Amino acid sequence: MLFRSIIDTTPFWNGTSSVKPFSATGSYSYGQSITPIAGGMLTDFTFFLAPFSTDPLNYQAHVYQWNPVGGPGVWGAAGPSLYDSGALTFAGTPGTFTPVTINPNVVVSAGTPYILFFSTVGESQSSPSAVTQWGVPGVFNDVYPGGDLLFSNNSSSYTDPWDSFFGTGSEFVFKANIAVPGPLPLAGAAAAYGWSRRIRRRTINSLRPSSEA
């Protein structure tokens, strides 16, 4: 029997708070680190994006292990790629947030940090105005203790250290589903319970408006 370990920050979003610009001329890689409470198959993850124009943005989705040591300019994606999507395109109605779901189906381990991210590195664009904003539950609103909002301004690499201006204490609006074989381990269940209690104790009464990344 498979169980689902679900990470979901969408209940903490007001539907408009965001950071920007994810593009091929500004911040080239946007991602969210996670730390699974139980090992299994990362079947899918979803971010919420809104374009600034009707110009399509070309990108790829990736999953790597994440090295959280050292902070901005030092930490970064670690080891070989666990998943690369190949070329993808995002387009939509300007200002309207759209869920973008990726299905990597890769095995992840309990307690190991990973980064789920989109990057325009190496992708040609038809227009420099192809820019998106990403939903956030509010800058420095730490609704998910197992990871952080992360980004890189490096135009040529997403495996070099990431600069991540916001650092710890911020998340993207995202969902991630991990299929876990058998019951959740007791340690994982206890961690999930502890995280859920921490999250319930937090409030989001002062969500910040869109912030420049």
N, C-alpha and C positions, 0 to 999 in steps of 0.2 A: 504494500500500500504506500502511495506517495502522499506526503504532506507538503503544504506550502508555507515557506517562510517569506513573508511579504514585508517589504519596506515601502512606506507610502507617506510622503509629506504633503500630499494634495489637500488634506483637511485643514491645513494651516495657512492656506493661500487665500487672498482676497480676490483673486482672478485678474489683478492688474499689476501688482508689484513685480518689478523686473530689474535685470541688469543687462547691459549692452556695452559695446557692439561685438557680437560674434560675426566675423566676416573674413574676407581674404585681404583686408587692408588695415585691420585693427588687432583684435585678439583672435588668434588663429585657431586656438583649441580651447574648448569649454568642456568641463567634466565634473563628475561627482565621485568622490571616493566612498566606498562602502566597506564594512567589516561584517561578513556573514556570521550569524550566531550558530549556524549549523551548516555542515558541508552538503553539497548536492549539485544540482544542475541549474545554472543561471539561465532560465528559459527566455526571459524577456526583460527589457527595461524601457521606460518611457520618459521623455522630457517634453516640456511644453514651450513651443517657440512661436513667435509672431514676427512677420517680416515688416520692414519699413517701406518697401515698395513691391511692385509686382515682379521685379527681376528675380529670377531663380538663383539660389545659392547652392553650389556644388560642394560636397563634403564627403567624408567617410566616417563611419562609426568604428570604434575600437574598444577592446577590453584588454587591460594589462594588469599585472600586479602593481601595487603602489608602494613606493618606499616613502614613509611619512617622516623620516628622520631629517632634521636640519632646517626645516622651514623653507619659505620662499627663496628661490634661487639655488636651492640645494636639493630639495626633495624632487621626486619625479617618477615617471613610469619605469618599472623595473622588469628586467628579464625579457624573454621573447614575447611577441604578441600572442595573446590567447584567442583573439578574434579580430578580423578585419572584414568590413562589410563589402569592400569594393565601392565604386563610385555611386553616390546617391545625390538626389536633388531635392531641395526644399523650396516650395513656393506656396503662396497663399494670399489671403486678403490682408492688406496692410493694417496692422494694429490688432488683428484677431489672432488669439492664441490657438494653436493647433497641437494636439498630442502627436508626437513622433515616436513610434515604437520600433525597437530593434529586437531581433530574436537570435541571440548568439549561440544559445545552447552549449555553453561551456561549463566544465566542472570547476567549482570553487570550494575552498576549504574553510572550515570554521576558524574564526580568529585571524584570518589572513586578509590584509587590506588589498582592495582592488580599486581600479579607476575605470569608470564607464564614461567614454567621452566621444565628442564629435570634433573633427578637425578639417580645416580647409587646406592644410599643408599639402602641396603637390597637386592641388586641383585647380584647373583653369576656370576662369569666370567670364561670363559674357558681359558683365557690367560691374563697375566698382561700387555701384549703389546697392548691390546685393548684400544687405545687412539684416541681421535678426537680433531680437531681444529674447531673453529666456526668463520664464517665470521663477520667482523666488518668494519664499514665505516672509521676506523682510531681511534686510542685511543685518548680520549679527544676531539673528533669531535662531538659536541653536535647537531646532526641533528634532534633529536626528543625531544622537551622540556618537554614532558609529562612523561618521565620515564628514566631509567638508565639500563646499563649493570650491572648485579649482579652475585656474585658467592659465594659458601661456600666450605670451606675445611674440614667441619665436616663429618667424615666418618660414623657416626651413626645416624644423624638426620638432616632433612631439616626444622624442625620447631623451632630449637634453633636459636639464632641470627646469621646472616650471616656476614662474614668478608669483602667481596667485596673490593678488593684492589683499583680498579679504581674509585669507588665512583661516584659522579655526573659528568656529562659531557661526558659520553661515552654510546654508544648503540651497541647492536648486529645488524647484518643485519637480518631483520625480516619483516614479514607481519602479520597483524591481521585484521580480518573482523568482524564488529559488525552490525548485522541486527537491524535497528531502525524502530519501527512501526510509520508510519506517517512522516510528514516533520521533519527535524532536528529542535529542538528548536532554537529560535532566539539567545539565549545566546550561545548555542553550535555552531551554524553557525558562529557567530562572533568570537568565540574562534578558530574555524577551519581556518577562514580567517586570523586571526592574526598569528596563528602558520605557515600557509603556507607562509605568507610574511616573517616571521623570517627565515624559512628554505630556501627560495629562496635567501635571502640575504647572506647566508653562502656559502662558497666555500670549496671544498675538494681538493685543489691543492697540499697538502702535506700529503697524506695518509701515515701512518707509516707502515713498514713491520710487520710481525708476532711478537707479544710480548708475553713474558711469563706471565701467570696469576699467 
